[in-house]
Each structure stands twice: as structure tokens, then as C-alpha cells.
Amino acid sequence: MFDYEYTGNIHIHSSLSDGTGTYDEIAEKAAAAGLDFICFNDHDFMTQSLNLQEEGFFGKMLLLIGLEIGKRYHHYLAFDLKEMVTSEDLSPQEVINEVKKQGGIGFLAHPFEKGMPFHEKSKAYTWNDLSVTGFTGVCIWNFSSRWKEEVKSILHSLFLMKFRSQTLKGPSQETMSFYDELCRHRRVTAIGGSDAHGALFKWWRFYINPLPYEFILKAINIHVFLKRKILRDFLNAKEDIYEAMREGRLFIANDDIYPAKGFRFNYISDDGSDLNMGEEAPFYPGNLIVESPSKGDIRLFKDGVQVNQRRGTEAVFPVTEKGVYRIEVYRRLALFGWRPWIFTNPIYLR
């Protein structure tokens, strides 16, 4: 059983690329936010090396280093690399192949983002070649991308900065349709990231930090499940976290709405076998079990279509046919209604 849950924030940019904080400065903020691990994904075309010598424990928190590979389009979030990879002169498929060759894992980053209408003229860093294969998964929920898409004027930005998490939209329908279709054919891990930069925005004579590290590191996180505790053995801890990401043994949550630690989603078949998020088995009738740390609107999806719904902290969904099953949970906020909170990896019953 995977009894140990750990919370991490991934896709963080430091001053080694286009972020504004150093590793130590950001790690200090992440530790203060109560995170168990973080991972930096600085841009390959802005940094000279992987800086793996900087990995390790920052107090009790684990600091990991990956890359965001790609320049204008096709950004690929790579983890568990052994050597530097640059996108120069490589096609998107060749980037994926190189990461895989090193034994690393990789995720399509913000594949369908729309960009910011205000200031950036909706410039977006999309994935245009969707024929690629061999990637580990897809980043379905990127805080910075989704937040920027709503900024249409300076007044919009001021309102959205005041209510960052309350107004944040969940993964786009285009992203989820793409992801669900992939899962119909093979196991594909869904992750979420902050895309934290801590960047300043200049408006007239003023400089504004719309998404400071202190905030964004405690919002869109991944919750991974491990077989053993993270102790002081760095290599084992790193291996365990990346294995959970590889296998899809995780869920994504906006922890700023409400801490999602303690959420569970598993399958108990009538023959007594048990499956966790990300796992696959031949179909046998049974029940999907959901436990939530707080009341929510629990929505069950089968092969990308919502098929059931419960409200509360627990739900049991009988399963009588094969399919790819995942859960979305929405939390009710005063004045803002039902807001996206938790998105799981699927349980595959083939």
C-alpha cells in the first residue's frame, strides 16, 4: 500500500532563467508554505547547466531540479535528467526521445494555453505537434497560464490579484478532452504546476508582482503517494517521488482554496483487489471509493464523460463496466460558487 502522502510544487523558475528568486530564496518560501518538495524547471535556452549539485534537502524539504525544454513552442517539462538537454536543433519528438533515453520523465506543458489578452497580446506557448509519442503525461492545470488568460485590463488584473484562487478556472475543456482521449489508449499521468516566476509587471510608474512566490507556491500542487517515508536519504526520496509521477500515483489540488491533504480515491473490486490512482487492471465489478478532507461536489468521469455526482466528504460509486475513471472535486466558496479544487489521475479498468 502507498500510505505516505507528500505535497509538492513543480514547474518553478529561478533567476537562472526568467524567474526573480534564487534557489535558496524560493526554497525558504516553499518551506514556509509547508511543502514537502519542490522542483525547478528553468528554461533550457536560458541556463547553461542542470545544476544538479544544488539538489538535496533544504531543512526537511526536498529540492529537485528539472528543465523546461523548448523556446517558442512545444515546452516540455522534464524531470529526473542525468545530463543537460537543449531544444536547439531538436524536434519536439527528438526532445521527448532524449529525455526518455536518459531514463527521465516528461510532460507536455500548457499545451492549449491562450495567453494574456492584456499586455502580452495573447502570446501563447502552445504544443502544435500533437502527433508526438512517448511522453509520460500532460500538465493539465497551470496556475500562471490559466490566471493570465483572464487578464483583459488593468482593472481585471487588480480584481484577479485580490481573488487569485477564488477566480482561477480549472483545466480547460480542450486540455481535458485531449487528455481523456490519450487515456483511452494508454496510461498517461496528469500533473499540475505553478509556473512560478515571481516576475514584476510595470504599469505606468508602478511595479506590480501579480503572482509572488509566497502565494503561488501554496496553490496548484501535486500530492504524491509513496510506499515509504521521506527520510534523510536523498537518492531514495528523489527516486520515490519521480516514480509516483511516472506512475500517476498522485492528484492535483488548489491547496489555497482548502488544504487537500487526506483526499483519497481508490477502487475495491468484488474479488477484494484494490487499485490506487494511476493503476490499471482487467475489469472486475466493484466500487470506486472517494474520501475528501472537506465537503465538496464530487464528480465521477468515465472515459471523459461525467457519469455520476455526490456532495459531501465521501462517495461510493458502483462500477459495472470497464472504463477509465477519474474524479474532479469542486468546493463551494462564498460569493464565488463552486470552484475547481481537486483533479485525480484515473483508475484504468480495461
PADOKE-275819 format. One record per residue (C-alpha): x, y, z. Coordinates in steps of 0.25 Angstrom, whole numbers, plus 5000, padded with zeros to 4 digits. Each point is the difference from the previous one (the first is absolute). Layout:
residues N
XYZ ...
end
This chain:
residues 350
500050005000 500450144997 499850065014 500850135000 499550124993 500950124997 499750144994 500950064990 500050124991 500649984986 500450094988 500750115007 500950104993 501250065007 500950124997 500849904992 499050024989 498850105000 499749995015 500350105010 500449925012 501349915003 499849855004 500250035015 499150125000 498949924993 500249885008 499950085013 498650054995 499649864997 500449945013 499250115007 498849964991 500149865006 500549934988 500749865000 500750024987 500250104988 500549984986 500750114992 499750004985 500950114994 500050034985 501149924993 500350114991 500350105012 500849915009 501449944997 499849875008 499149925008 500750045014 499749865006 501050035010 499050095006 499049895003 499849955014 499250035013 499750145004 499749975014 498949904999 499650034986 500649944988 500550094989 500049934986 500550064986 499449974987 499850084987 499050074991 500549964986 499550094988 500150144996 498850064992 499149875000 500049865005 500450025014 500449875007 500149995015 501149905002 500349935014 501149905004 501050044990 501549965001 500550104990 499650134994 499150004988 499850124991 498950024989 500950064990 500049924987 499049905006 498649974996 499049985011 500049854998 501550005001 499950085013 499149895006 500949894995 501250065006 499350025014 499549854999 501449964996 500650055013 498949935008 499350135003 498550034999 499450124993 498650074999 499450094989 500050145006 498850094999 499649934986 498850094997 500350135008 499350134994 501050105005 499750145007 499050094992 500650125008 501450044998 500549874993 499050014989 499649855003 501449954996 499949855004 501149895000 499149884995 500349864995 499750004985 500549864997 499149915007 500549884993 501149985009 500149875008 500849945012 499750115010 499749975014 498850095002 499450144999 499950125009 498550025000 500050125010 501050114999 499750115010 500750114993 499549974986 498549995005 500150135008 500650084989 498949964990 499050085008 500850135001 499450094990 500350145006 500750065012 498750005008 499849854997 501449975005 499850085013 498749925002 500749874997 501250035009 499050025011 499349874998 501149914993 499549865004 498550045001 499950044986 501049904994 499449914989 500349855000 500649934988 499550044987 499049914993 500949994988 501149955009 499149905007 499449944987 501449984995 500549945013 498849915001 500249954986 501449965003 499649925012 499049924992 501349944993 501049995011 500450055014 500350155000 500450085012 499350135003 500850105008 499850155004 501050115002 500150145004 500950054989 500650095011 500850124995 499850115011 500150104988 499750145002 499050074990 500350154997 498750094999 500350154998 500950035012 499749885008 500549865001 499149895004 500249865004 498749934996 500449865003 501150005011 500749885004 499450005014 498649994994 500249914988 500849895007 498849975009 499049994989 500049894989 500849895006 500249854997 499749905012 500849874997 499949875007 501249925004 500349865006 500950065011 500350125007 500950114995 501249995010 501450064998 500449914989 500050104988 500149904989 498949915005 499150125002 500250054986 499849864994 498749985007 499450144996 500449984986 499449865000 498750055005 500050114989 500349894990 498949915004 498950115002 499949975015 499650145003 498950105000 500050154997 499450105009 499950155002 500450005015 499850155001 498549975000 500149905010 501149905004 499749874993 500949915008 499349885004 499249984987 499949864995 499549934987 500149854998 499349884995 499649885007 499549884991 499049905005 501149905000 500850085010 501150064992 500350155002 500550104990 500550145002 500150124991 500849984988 499949855000 499449904990 499349875001 499149914992 498550045003 499349935011 498750065007 500350085012 499950145006 500850134999 500250065014 500250155002 500450075013 500150155001 500650085011 498950104998 498650014994 500050014985 499349974987 500649864996 499849974985 500449874994 500449994986 500149884991 500850014987 499950155001 498550015002 499450035014 499149895004 499750025015 500150105011 499950015015 500150115010 500749995013 501349945006 499849864995 499549934988 499949854995 499749984985 499749864996 500749964987 499349904991 500850024987 501450024995 500650144998 500950115004 499550065013 500550135006 499550105010 499850155001 499650075013 499550145001 499950085012 498950115003 500650145004 499150115005 499750104989 500849924989 499249875000 500549864996 501550024997 501049894995 500849935011 500549864997 500349924988 500449865001 500849914991 499149894994 499849855004 500049924988 499149884999 500249934987 
end
